[in-house]
């Protein structure tokens, strides 16, 4: 839950945390530059819900420098080693 997250003093001028419901509305980002990171979110929802979620994220990004980064897990792995590498990469 976002209210329990503590940001180090040295980063408070660079990071803003916003709680809410991605399926209703995503708060607008800074006009100068913004980065939204979604990790392990979209794999939990069907295609229709993910489409709503992504459209709401897109609508909140303002300015030419805004970016949305999505980090997800592959559902199929060709080998145990590729699964290990995928999880290692995602948790770095």
N, C-alpha and C positions, 0 to 999 in steps of 0.2 A: 504494500500500500504506500502510495506516494508520500503521505504525511509522516511516515516513519523514516524516510530517507534523509540522511544527514550529508550535506555538501561541505567539504573542507573550506575553511575561510578563504584560502588562496584561490578558490575556483568560483566563489559566489558571484563575482562580477561577470563571469563568462557562461554560467549555466543557470537555466530556469527550468523548474519542474512544474508540470501542470497535471492535475488529476482530471478525471472525467470519463466519459463513455465514447470510445472511438466510433461507435455505430450511430451516435447522435450528432456530435460535432467535435472537431479538434480545434483547440485554440490557435489563433493566427500566430505565426512566428514573426521574428524581427525582420524588418524590411532590408536591412543591410546584409545580413547573412544568417542563415539558419540551417540546422542539421537536425533531422528527426531520425532516430534509430529505433527500429522495431526488431526485437530479438525473440524468437520462439513464440510468435503470436499467430501468424496466418495459418499454420498447419492445424490449428484447433478448430477451424471453421470451414463450412462448405463454401463453394465458389461464390454463391450469391452474397454471403456475409463478407467474404474477403473483398469482393468488388465494392461493396458499400464502404468498408473500412478504408480501402485504398483511395477511393474518390474523396472521402472526407479528409484524408491526409493530404492529398493533392490540393484540395481547395484551401487548406490552411497555409501552404507554402507560398510565400510572397517574395518577389524579386528574382532576378536571374541567377543569383548564387545559391538559392535554396536547394537542398538535397534531401532525399529520403533514402535511407540505407535499410535494407531488409536482410536479416540474417536468419536462415532457417536450416532445418535438418532434412537431408534427403531421406525419403522413406525406404528406398531400396538401395542396398549396397552390394557391389559385385564381390566383395570379399570382407573378411573380418578386418584385414589391414586397412582397407579403404574406409570402413566405418570408424576405426580407431583414429585415422588421420582427420576425418571430418569432424569428429568430436573434439579432437585436440585443437584444430584450427578455430572452431567456434568458441572454445573456452579460453583462448589466449587473450 
